[in-house]
Amino acid sequence: MILSISSQAIAFLASALAGFGLGFFYDFFRILRRVMRHKTAATTIQDALFWIAAVLVIFYFLLHLNQGQIRGYLFLGALLGIIVYLHTLSRLFVKFAVAVLNIVKKGLLKGARCVRMKGNNAYQKMRGRCKRAEEAHPD
């Protein structure tokens, strides 16, 4: 089946948009790695999840936009979309998201420390009362 030039251009732009979206999706994994340290196995699993999602997105676009026909310009469009995203918005998005998540993480850790210290003080007070009570009333 022969597609018109305008249909091919729309399919190319849609695949570029899909590539842009895949770059954005990959940044979530990059942000996660910067905020929380992972072992190699977790990184491997994340990369596998990304590539499974990428294959499904590309397959969806091939199936619905181009009637399942594999065309090189669609892969080129997706690659171009990823490259444009990585060289434009990616750096800003990752820096902003990491900064926000680090602030949230610090707040949560500070809150947990505060709760732990308050809980520890209550435990110490209770333990002291029990000791005094035992000393005052030995069995």
Short mmCIF file of the C-alpha atoms (twelve columns), coordinates in Angstrom:
data_MODEL
# 
_entry.id   MODEL 
# 
loop_
_atom_site.group_PDB 
_atom_site.id 
_atom_site.type_symbol 
_atom_site.label_atom_id 
_atom_site.label_alt_id 
_atom_site.label_comp_id 
_atom_site.label_asym_id 
_atom_site.label_seq_id 
_atom_site.Cartn_x 
_atom_site.Cartn_y 
_atom_site.Cartn_z 
_atom_site.pdbx_PDB_model_num 
ATOM 1   C CA . MET A 1   0.000  0.000  0.000  1 
ATOM 2   C CA . ILE A 2   1.426  3.346  -1.009 1 
ATOM 3   C CA . LEU A 3   1.040  6.201  1.458  1 
ATOM 4   C CA . SER A 4   0.814  9.807  0.374  1 
ATOM 5   C CA . ILE A 5   3.629  12.194 1.231  1 
ATOM 6   C CA . SER A 6   1.426  13.974 3.768  1 
ATOM 7   C CA . SER A 7   0.577  10.650 5.472  1 
ATOM 8   C CA . GLN A 8   4.264  9.781  5.612  1 
ATOM 9   C CA . ALA A 9   5.096  13.211 7.050  1 
ATOM 10  C CA . ILE A 10  2.428  12.819 9.738  1 
ATOM 11  C CA . ALA A 11  3.707  9.336  10.566 1 
ATOM 12  C CA . PHE A 12  7.277  10.674 10.743 1 
ATOM 13  C CA . LEU A 13  6.264  13.507 13.096 1 
ATOM 14  C CA . ALA A 14  4.240  11.093 15.233 1 
ATOM 15  C CA . SER A 15  7.218  8.747  15.516 1 
ATOM 16  C CA . ALA A 16  9.436  11.721 16.433 1 
ATOM 17  C CA . LEU A 17  6.923  12.629 19.135 1 
ATOM 18  C CA . ALA A 18  6.989  9.013  20.344 1 
ATOM 19  C CA . GLY A 19  10.794 9.184  20.492 1 
ATOM 20  C CA . PHE A 20  10.547 12.449 22.435 1 
ATOM 21  C CA . GLY A 21  8.194  10.699 24.861 1 
ATOM 22  C CA . LEU A 22  10.551 7.730  25.201 1 
ATOM 23  C CA . GLY A 23  13.380 10.106 26.094 1 
ATOM 24  C CA . PHE A 24  11.164 11.708 28.733 1 
ATOM 25  C CA . PHE A 25  10.231 8.251  30.070 1 
ATOM 26  C CA . TYR A 26  13.895 7.221  30.252 1 
ATOM 27  C CA . ASP A 27  14.651 10.314 32.309 1 
ATOM 28  C CA . PHE A 28  12.416 8.967  35.074 1 
ATOM 29  C CA . PHE A 29  14.801 6.035  35.426 1 
ATOM 30  C CA . ARG A 30  17.797 8.385  35.354 1 
ATOM 31  C CA . ILE A 31  16.241 10.524 38.085 1 
ATOM 32  C CA . LEU A 32  15.486 7.459  40.183 1 
ATOM 33  C CA . ARG A 33  19.112 6.363  39.902 1 
ATOM 34  C CA . ARG A 34  20.407 9.757  41.008 1 
ATOM 35  C CA . VAL A 35  18.078 10.112 43.981 1 
ATOM 36  C CA . MET A 36  18.324 6.532  45.255 1 
ATOM 37  C CA . ARG A 37  21.416 4.429  44.816 1 
ATOM 38  C CA . HIS A 38  20.786 1.119  43.073 1 
ATOM 39  C CA . LYS A 39  22.684 -2.076 42.687 1 
ATOM 40  C CA . THR A 40  23.555 -3.400 39.259 1 
ATOM 41  C CA . ALA A 41  20.629 -5.841 39.248 1 
ATOM 42  C CA . ALA A 42  18.087 -3.056 39.825 1 
ATOM 43  C CA . THR A 43  19.642 -0.974 37.057 1 
ATOM 44  C CA . THR A 44  19.489 -3.955 34.700 1 
ATOM 45  C CA . ILE A 45  15.817 -4.517 35.526 1 
ATOM 46  C CA . GLN A 46  15.047 -0.820 34.960 1 
ATOM 47  C CA . ASP A 47  16.827 -0.855 31.612 1 
ATOM 48  C CA . ALA A 48  14.926 -3.989 30.599 1 
ATOM 49  C CA . LEU A 49  11.611 -2.336 31.543 1 
ATOM 50  C CA . PHE A 50  12.523 0.725  29.505 1 
ATOM 51  C CA . TRP A 51  13.397 -1.292 26.416 1 
ATOM 52  C CA . ILE A 52  10.249 -3.401 26.702 1 
ATOM 53  C CA . ALA A 53  8.206  -0.177 26.870 1 
ATOM 54  C CA . ALA A 54  10.174 1.286  23.949 1 
ATOM 55  C CA . VAL A 55  9.550  -1.769 21.791 1 
ATOM 56  C CA . LEU A 56  5.828  -1.707 22.637 1 
ATOM 57  C CA . VAL A 57  5.542  2.001  21.766 1 
ATOM 58  C CA . ILE A 58  7.373  1.580  18.473 1 
ATOM 59  C CA . PHE A 59  5.286  -1.508 17.658 1 
ATOM 60  C CA . TYR A 60  2.100  0.431  18.423 1 
ATOM 61  C CA . PHE A 61  3.118  3.223  16.079 1 
ATOM 62  C CA . LEU A 62  4.100  0.836  13.345 1 
ATOM 63  C CA . LEU A 63  0.817  -1.005 13.676 1 
ATOM 64  C CA . HIS A 64  -1.566 1.925  13.924 1 
ATOM 65  C CA . LEU A 65  0.106  4.696  11.966 1 
ATOM 66  C CA . ASN A 66  1.637  2.740  9.141  1 
ATOM 67  C CA . GLN A 67  -0.608 -0.346 8.946  1 
ATOM 68  C CA . GLY A 68  2.187  -2.470 10.383 1 
ATOM 69  C CA . GLN A 69  4.639  -1.684 7.602  1 
ATOM 70  C CA . ILE A 70  8.193  -1.263 8.746  1 
ATOM 71  C CA . ARG A 71  9.641  1.903  7.298  1 
ATOM 72  C CA . GLY A 72  13.083 3.266  8.025  1 
ATOM 73  C CA . TYR A 73  11.880 6.847  8.272  1 
ATOM 74  C CA . LEU A 74  9.730  5.928  11.287 1 
ATOM 75  C CA . PHE A 75  12.743 4.595  13.160 1 
ATOM 76  C CA . LEU A 76  14.680 7.659  12.070 1 
ATOM 77  C CA . GLY A 77  11.862 9.873  13.387 1 
ATOM 78  C CA . ALA A 78  11.863 8.102  16.769 1 
ATOM 79  C CA . LEU A 79  15.643 8.400  16.982 1 
ATOM 80  C CA . LEU A 80  15.456 12.060 16.054 1 
ATOM 81  C CA . GLY A 81  12.793 12.638 18.735 1 
ATOM 82  C CA . ILE A 82  14.980 11.047 21.413 1 
ATOM 83  C CA . ILE A 83  18.022 13.052 20.316 1 
ATOM 84  C CA . VAL A 84  16.080 16.342 20.278 1 
ATOM 85  C CA . TYR A 85  14.698 15.647 23.754 1 
ATOM 86  C CA . LEU A 86  18.060 14.624 25.214 1 
ATOM 87  C CA . HIS A 87  19.737 17.763 23.851 1 
ATOM 88  C CA . THR A 88  17.009 20.221 24.825 1 
ATOM 89  C CA . LEU A 89  14.748 19.507 27.807 1 
ATOM 90  C CA . SER A 90  16.373 16.470 29.380 1 
ATOM 91  C CA . ARG A 91  19.134 18.243 31.283 1 
ATOM 92  C CA . LEU A 92  16.743 20.828 32.749 1 
ATOM 93  C CA . PHE A 93  14.092 18.264 33.636 1 
ATOM 94  C CA . VAL A 94  16.563 15.916 35.338 1 
ATOM 95  C CA . LYS A 95  18.223 18.715 37.346 1 
ATOM 96  C CA . PHE A 96  14.883 20.120 38.466 1 
ATOM 97  C CA . ALA A 97  13.369 16.750 39.376 1 
ATOM 98  C CA . VAL A 98  16.510 15.578 41.232 1 
ATOM 99  C CA . ALA A 99  16.642 18.837 43.201 1 
ATOM 100 C CA . VAL A 100 12.968 18.595 44.178 1 
ATOM 101 C CA . LEU A 101 13.216 14.929 45.119 1 
ATOM 102 C CA . ASN A 102 16.390 15.520 47.149 1 
ATOM 103 C CA . ILE A 103 14.586 18.255 49.112 1 
ATOM 104 C CA . VAL A 104 11.671 15.906 49.731 1 
ATOM 105 C CA . LYS A 105 14.073 13.116 50.680 1 
ATOM 106 C CA . LYS A 106 15.916 15.381 53.160 1 
ATOM 107 C CA . GLY A 107 12.615 16.455 54.693 1 
ATOM 108 C CA . LEU A 108 11.464 12.881 55.066 1 
ATOM 109 C CA . LEU A 109 14.765 11.793 56.575 1 
ATOM 110 C CA . LYS A 110 14.765 14.758 58.958 1 
ATOM 111 C CA . GLY A 111 11.182 13.975 59.966 1 
ATOM 112 C CA . ALA A 112 12.035 10.319 60.500 1 
ATOM 113 C CA . ARG A 113 15.061 11.284 62.618 1 
ATOM 114 C CA . CYS A 114 12.914 13.637 64.686 1 
ATOM 115 C CA . VAL A 115 10.288 10.954 65.252 1 
ATOM 116 C CA . ARG A 116 12.987 8.442  66.089 1 
ATOM 117 C CA . MET A 117 14.592 10.848 68.603 1 
ATOM 118 C CA . LYS A 118 11.249 11.713 70.196 1 
ATOM 119 C CA . GLY A 119 10.397 8.042  70.378 1 
ATOM 120 C CA . ASN A 120 13.828 7.329  71.842 1 
ATOM 121 C CA . ASN A 121 13.384 10.035 74.503 1 
ATOM 122 C CA . ALA A 122 10.004 8.625  75.455 1 
ATOM 123 C CA . TYR A 123 11.549 5.176  75.702 1 
ATOM 124 C CA . GLN A 124 14.364 6.485  77.906 1 
ATOM 125 C CA . LYS A 125 11.898 8.279  80.206 1 
ATOM 126 C CA . MET A 126 9.727  5.197  80.494 1 
ATOM 127 C CA . ARG A 127 12.738 2.998  81.189 1 
ATOM 128 C CA . GLY A 128 13.920 5.413  83.903 1 
ATOM 129 C CA . ARG A 129 10.487 5.385  85.541 1 
ATOM 130 C CA . CYS A 130 10.420 1.607  85.504 1 
ATOM 131 C CA . LYS A 131 13.860 1.401  87.102 1 
ATOM 132 C CA . ARG A 132 12.888 3.875  89.823 1 
ATOM 133 C CA . ALA A 133 9.694  1.982  90.468 1 
ATOM 134 C CA . GLU A 134 11.592 -1.307 90.743 1 
ATOM 135 C CA . GLU A 135 14.135 0.242  93.108 1 
ATOM 136 C CA . ALA A 136 11.406 1.725  95.307 1 
ATOM 137 C CA . HIS A 137 9.424  -1.544 95.458 1 
ATOM 138 C CA . PRO A 138 11.779 -4.520 95.269 1 
ATOM 139 C CA . ASP A 139 10.008 -7.899 95.364 1 
# 
